[in-house]
């Protein structure tokens, strides 16, 4: 059986009559042979006749990428059925939705779309300059071309599916480390510029929860604030529910804020922790916190005079000397009620221990010279402390003691010597026509040589040595002068 496909009607009939002595039936009125029976090269020795079908081939259109990006080249291809069985004059036409058209002898063409939208492309073929196939159209969704670089988004504290939803439009791929929790790490920092198609590693885990309080030794019924913090901290307010079971038997606190308050009804030492539920899914336990709660102290209004009470400090000596005993006294203004109990503390600030007494008076000796600031305070009824009384004391070294005994002894010796001199001084000598003799007088105070002017005043057996060696004892008898 000869191949008559793609022949014109007359050409096909002429070839069949030449090759076969059979009857030929023609179906169709116009076109080329698009089908034959028997098929080409079949054994027709037993077939009574041949049937050929006239028409135009079916046309189909395809694109290399039905979802391209702007400026991406797309190749369009036309396929005819049946395909050309022999050389034929065929022109392929591609019609764009902007009204332009491309005609080519090749069943393919390429095009770039500059607009990001849905485009419609149609195609048809003209065979032997007379037979035109039907038009076939297709739609393409053209997206904007990705930029040369994209900005890495913030992924921390996102669920895995939320992170994937942010990465997909940027054509970024993620390797996953860990299995449970939220994103706590990303290998490419948020805000970094990366090329589309880049691969990063994101780490799934649960954050660390810390429970803390600024309160130190609160009292019962005091409002105590507790802070709950995550590490790493979330970059945006997360969906978290906090729970704290109070160990004083007052129940549980459930909050969506990271700061909660509580009043402890009983004194004692408490150990407790907190729980956080993230995204209604992930549960995190905090550290254990120990807090000591004291009983409520007695209020100050029981002693209203303390609100205005002031202390003053005075001393018995203004400028004491080293090792002098100085008495210090504290005075209340206004005076305290008689019923109070007070313990007084004096701080000497000279290196010695403080003095605690039950009276507002204390004595002290300073062992070194200098200026000291003495402080005093009181503890009232073993509860309230009042301070603020101060006094500056200048302590000096006394001068060296005067040797009064030696001075008295010297003065006494001088007085005795003056008296003896007065007593033993020779009396006046009565003038004599002869020159008075020279004598030596030895007394208990020593020996001296005098010229006797009044020999009549020499008494009581004094030894007289005359100038010429004559020694004589002169004795006054009966008080008469010798």
C-alpha positions in Angstrom: 0.0 0.0 0.0 1.6 3.3 -1.0 1.8 6.3 1.4 -0.5 9.0 0.2 -0.6 11.0 3.5 -0.2 14.8 3.2 -0.9 14.6 -0.6 -3.5 16.7 -2.3 -6.6 14.8 -3.4 -5.7 14.5 -7.1 -2.1 13.6 -6.3 -3.2 10.8 -4.0 -5.8 9.4 -6.5 -3.3 9.4 -9.3 -0.7 7.5 -7.2 -3.2 4.9 -6.0 -4.5 4.2 -9.5 -1.0 3.9 -10.7 0.1 1.4 -8.1 -3.1 -0.5 -7.3 -6.0 -1.9 -9.2 -8.5 -1.2 -6.5 -11.4 1.0 -6.0 -10.7 4.2 -3.9 -13.2 5.8 -1.6 -12.7 9.4 -0.6 -14.1 10.8 2.6 -14.1 14.5 3.1 -14.4 17.3 0.7 -11.3 19.5 1.0 -7.8 19.4 2.3 -4.9 17.0 2.1 -4.9 13.3 2.9 -4.8 13.0 6.7 -5.7 9.3 6.9 -5.7 6.2 4.7 -6.9 2.6 5.0 -5.1 0.3 4.6 -2.1 2.2 6.2 1.1 2.8 4.3 3.2 -0.3 3.3 0.4 -2.7 4.3 -0.4 -5.9 2.2 -3.5 -5.1 0.2 -3.6 -8.3 -1.8 -6.8 -9.4 -0.1 -8.3 -5.9 0.4 -11.2 -5.1 -2.0 -10.7 -1.3 -1.9 -8.9 1.8 -0.4 -10.3 4.6 1.7 -8.6 8.0 2.1 -9.7 10.9 4.3 -9.3 14.5 3.3 -8.9 17.3 5.8 -6.3 19.4 7.7 -4.0 18.1 10.4 -4.8 18.8 14.1 -2.5 21.4 15.7 -1.3 21.5 19.3 0.8 24.3 21.1 3.2 23.8 24.0 5.5 26.1 26.0 8.9 25.2 27.5 7.8 26.9 30.8 4.1 27.6 31.4 4.9 29.7 34.5 7.9 31.9 33.5 9.3 35.0 35.1 9.6 38.3 33.4 12.5 38.5 31.0 12.8 34.7 31.0 12.9 33.3 27.4 10.0 30.9 26.7 10.1 28.5 23.7 6.8 27.8 22.0 6.4 24.6 19.8 3.7 23.5 17.3 2.9 19.9 16.6 0.7 18.6 13.7 -1.2 15.4 13.7 -0.6 13.5 11.5 3.0 14.8 11.2 4.2 15.8 7.8 4.9 12.6 5.8 6.8 14.4 3.0 8.2 17.8 2.3 5.4 20.4 2.2 5.0 24.1 2.2 4.1 24.9 5.9 4.1 28.2 7.6 3.6 28.4 11.4 1.9 31.4 12.9 2.3 32.5 16.6 -0.1 35.3 17.7 0.6 37.3 20.9 -2.0 39.0 23.1 -0.6 42.4 22.3 -1.8 42.0 18.7 1.6 41.1 17.2 2.2 37.9 15.2 5.2 35.8 14.1 5.2 33.7 11.0 8.0 31.1 10.5 8.8 28.0 8.5 9.9 26.4 11.7 7.4 24.9 14.2 9.1 26.8 17.1 9.7 30.3 18.3 10.9 32.1 21.5 9.7 35.1 23.4 10.4 37.1 26.6 7.5 38.7 28.4 8.2 42.0 30.1 5.0 42.3 32.1 4.2 40.1 35.1 0.6 38.9 34.4 -1.3 36.2 32.6 -0.6 36.2 28.8 -2.6 34.4 26.0 -0.7 32.9 23.0 -2.4 31.4 19.9 -1.0 29.4 17.0 -2.1 28.1 13.6 -0.5 26.7 10.4 -1.0 27.3 6.7 -0.3 24.2 4.5 0.6 24.5 0.8 -0.6 28.1 0.9 -4.2 27.0 0.9 -5.1 24.9 3.9 -5.3 26.6 7.3 -5.5 24.6 10.5 -7.6 25.6 13.4 -6.3 28.0 16.0 -5.0 26.7 19.3 -4.5 29.0 22.3 -2.9 28.6 25.7 -2.4 30.8 28.9 0.9 31.6 30.7 1.2 33.0 34.2 4.2 35.3 34.0 5.7 36.3 37.4 8.1 39.1 38.2 11.7 38.0 37.9 13.4 37.5 41.2 16.0 40.2 42.1 19.7 39.4 42.0 19.7 39.2 45.8 17.0 38.8 48.4 16.9 39.9 52.1 17.0 37.1 54.6 13.9 37.3 56.8 13.7 37.1 60.6 12.9 33.5 61.4 13.6 33.3 65.2 10.7 32.1 67.3 8.7 31.0 64.2 7.2 27.5 63.8 8.8 25.5 61.0 5.9 25.9 58.7 5.9 29.7 59.2 9.6 29.8 58.3 9.0 27.7 55.2 6.3 30.1 54.1 8.6 33.0 54.3 11.5 31.3 52.5 9.6 29.9 49.5 8.8 33.2 47.7 12.4 34.2 48.0 13.6 30.9 46.5 15.6 30.1 49.6 16.0 26.6 50.9 16.5 25.5 54.5 18.2 22.5 56.1 16.6 21.6 59.5 18.5 20.9 62.6 16.5 19.5 65.6 13.0 18.2 65.7 10.9 19.9 68.3 10.3 23.5 69.2 10.4 26.9 67.4 13.3 28.3 65.3 16.0 29.4 67.8 18.9 29.7 65.3 19.4 30.5 61.6 22.8 30.3 59.9 22.3 33.4 57.8 21.6 36.5 59.9 18.3 38.3 59.4 18.7 41.3 57.1 21.6 39.7 55.1 21.5 40.0 51.3 21.7 36.6 49.7 21.2 35.2 46.2 18.0 33.3 45.4 18.5 29.6 45.8 20.8 30.0 48.8 20.6 27.3 51.5 20.6 28.1 55.2 20.3 26.0 58.3 17.6 26.7 60.9 17.7 25.1 64.3 14.5 24.0 66.1 14.6 23.9 69.9 12.9 25.3 73.0 14.1 28.5 74.7 15.4 28.7 78.3 12.9 30.2 80.8 14.2 32.1 83.8 12.2 33.1 86.9 13.5 36.0 89.0 12.4 38.8 91.4 14.0 42.1 92.6 12.5 41.6 96.1 14.8 40.7 99.0 13.3 39.3 102.1 9.8 40.6 101.6 7.2 40.5 104.4 3.8 38.8 104.4 1.2 40.7 102.4 3.8 42.7 100.5 3.2 42.8 96.8 6.2 40.9 95.2 6.8 41.2 91.4 8.2 38.2 89.5 9.8 38.4 86.0 9.8 35.7 83.4 12.4 36.0 80.6 13.4 33.8 77.7 16.9 33.1 76.3 17.1 33.8 73.4 14.6 36.6 73.7 11.8 36.7 71.1 12.1 39.4 68.5 8.4 40.0 68.6 5.7 39.5 71.3 5.1 35.7 71.3 2.0 33.8 72.1 2.9 32.5 75.6 0.8 31.5 78.6 2.6 31.6 82.0 1.6 29.5 85.0 3.0 29.7 88.6 1.7 27.4 91.4 2.3 29.3 94.6 3.8 27.2 97.4 1.9 29.1 100.2 -1.3 27.4 99.4 -2.9 30.5 97.7 -3.5 28.7 94.3 -2.2 29.3 90.8 -1.6 32.4 88.6 -2.2 32.1 84.9 -1.1 35.1 82.8 -0.1 36.1 79.3 2.3 38.8 80.5 6.0 38.2 81.5 5.6 39.9 84.9 3.2 38.6 87.6 2.7 39.8 91.2 1.8 37.9 94.4 1.2 38.5 98.1 2.4 35.7 100.4 0.0 35.1 103.3 2.4 33.3 105.5 6.0 33.8 106.5 8.5 31.2 105.6 11.1 30.0 103.0 9.5 29.0 99.6 10.9 27.1 96.6 8.9 27.3 93.4 9.1 27.5 89.6 7.1 28.6 86.6 5.8 27.0 83.4 5.4 28.6 80.0 3.3 27.2 77.1 4.4 28.6 73.7 1.9 28.7 70.8 -0.4 26.4 72.8 2.0 23.6 72.0 5.5 23.7 73.5 5.9 23.6 77.3 9.0 25.0 79.0 9.9 24.7 82.7 11.8 27.5 84.5 14.5 27.4 87.1 13.6 26.9 90.8 13.5 30.2 92.8 13.9 30.4 96.6 12.4 33.3 98.5 12.3 34.0 102.2 9.2 35.8 103.5 9.3 37.5 106.9 6.4 38.3 109.2 4.8 41.7 109.0 6.6 44.2 111.3 4.7 46.4 113.8 3.8 49.6 112.2 5.6 52.8 113.2 2.4 54.7 114.2 2.5 52.9 117.5 5.2 55.4 118.5 4.2 58.6 116.7 6.8 60.7 118.5 9.5 58.8 116.5 8.4 60.5 113.3 9.6 63.9 114.6 12.2 62.8 117.2 15.8 64.2 116.7 19.0 63.4 118.6 21.7 65.8 119.8 25.0 64.9 121.4 27.1 66.9 124.0 30.3 66.4 126.0 31.5 67.4 129.4 34.7 68.8 128.0 35.2 71.0 125.0 38.9 70.3 124.3 40.0 67.3 126.3 43.5 66.1 126.7 44.8 62.6 125.8 43.6 60.0 128.4 41.2 62.5 130.0 37.8 60.9 130.8 35.1 62.7 128.7 31.4 62.1 129.4 29.0 62.2 126.4 25.3 62.6 126.7 22.5 62.1 124.1 19.3 64.2 124.3 16.0 63.5 122.5 13.9 66.4 121.1 11.1 66.0 121.9 11.7 63.9 125.0 10.5 60.3 124.6 7.6 58.8 126.6 8.7 57.4 129.9 7.5 53.9 129.0 10.0 53.3 126.1 13.0 51.0 126.3 16.1 52.3 124.6 19.6 50.8 124.0 22.2 53.4 123.2 25.2 53.0 121.0 28.2 55.3 121.0 30.7 55.0 118.2 34.0 56.6 119.1 35.7 56.3 115.7 39.2 56.1 117.2 39.7 52.4 116.6 38.1 51.3 119.8 35.0 49.2 120.1 31.6 50.8 120.3 29.9 51.3 123.7 26.4 49.9 124.2 24.6 51.1 127.3 21.0 51.4 128.6 21.4 55.1 129.4 22.0 58.0 127.1 25.4 58.7 128.9 28.8 57.1 128.3 32.4 58.0 129.2 35.4 57.5 127.1 39.2 58.2 127.1 41.0 59.0 123.8 44.5 57.5 123.7 45.8 59.7 120.9 45.6 63.3 119.9 43.4 64.2 117.0 39.9 65.2 115.9 37.2 62.5 116.3 33.6 62.5 115.2 31.6 60.7 117.9 28.3 59.3 116.7 25.4 58.1 118.9 22.1 56.3 118.2 19.4 54.4 119.9 17.4 51.3 119.4 13.9 51.8 120.7 11.9 48.8 122.0 14.4 46.5 120.2 12.8 47.4 116.9 13.4 51.0 115.7 16.8 52.5 115.1 17.4 56.3 115.4 20.7 57.7 114.3 22.1 61.1 113.4 23.6 62.5 116.6 27.3 63.5 116.0 29.8 65.6 117.8 33.4 66.6 116.8 36.0 66.3 119.6 39.5 67.7 119.4 41.9 65.9 121.7 45.3 67.5 122.4 48.6 66.4 124.1 49.1 68.2 127.6 52.4 70.2 128.0 55.3 68.8 130.0 54.7 69.1 133.8 56.6 72.0 135.5 59.2 70.8 138.2 57.7 72.7 141.0 59.6 70.8 143.7 63.0 71.7 142.3 61.9 75.3 141.9 60.8 75.4 145.5 64.1 73.8 146.7 66.1 76.4 144.7 64.0 79.2 146.0 64.4 78.0 149.6 68.1 77.7 149.2 68.3 81.3 147.9 66.2 82.6 150.8 68.4 80.8 153.4 71.5 82.2 151.8 70.1 85.7 151.8 69.2 85.4 155.5 72.6 84.0 156.5 74.3 86.8 154.5 72.2 89.3 156.3 73.0 87.9 159.7 76.7 87.3 159.1 77.4 90.5 157.3 80.1 92.6 159.3 78.7 95.7 161.1 80.0 99.2 160.4 83.5 100.0 161.9 83.7 103.1 164.1 86.2 105.4 162.6 89.7 105.2 164.3 92.7 107.3 163.9 94.7 104.2 162.9 94.0 102.1 159.9 91.8 99.1 160.7 93.6 95.8 160.9 92.9 93.1 158.3 91.5 89.9 159.7 90.3 86.6 158.2 86.9 85.3 159.4 86.1 81.7 159.0 82.5 80.8 159.4 80.4 77.8 158.7 79.8 79.0 155.2 83.5 79.2 154.4 86.5 81.6 154.9 86.8 85.1 153.8 89.2 88.0 154.4 87.8 91.4 155.6 89.2 94.6 156.9 87.7 95.2 160.3 86.0 98.5 160.3 84.0 97.7 163.5 85.9 95.2 165.5 83.4 95.8 168.3 80.8 93.8 166.3 82.8 90.6 166.4 81.3 88.3 168.9 80.9 84.8 170.2 84.5 83.6 170.0 85.1 84.1 166.3 88.7 83.3 165.3 90.6 86.4 164.2 93.8 86.2 162.3 95.7 89.4 162.3 97.6 90.5 159.3 101.0 89.9 160.9 100.3 86.3 161.8 99.0 86.9 165.3 95.9 84.7 165.8 93.5 85.8 168.5 90.2 84.5 169.6 87.8 87.3 170.3 85.0 86.5 172.6 82.2 88.7 173.5 81.3 88.4 177.1 78.0 89.5 178.4 77.1 90.7 175.0 79.7 93.4 174.9 81.4 94.1 171.7 85.0 92.9 171.6 
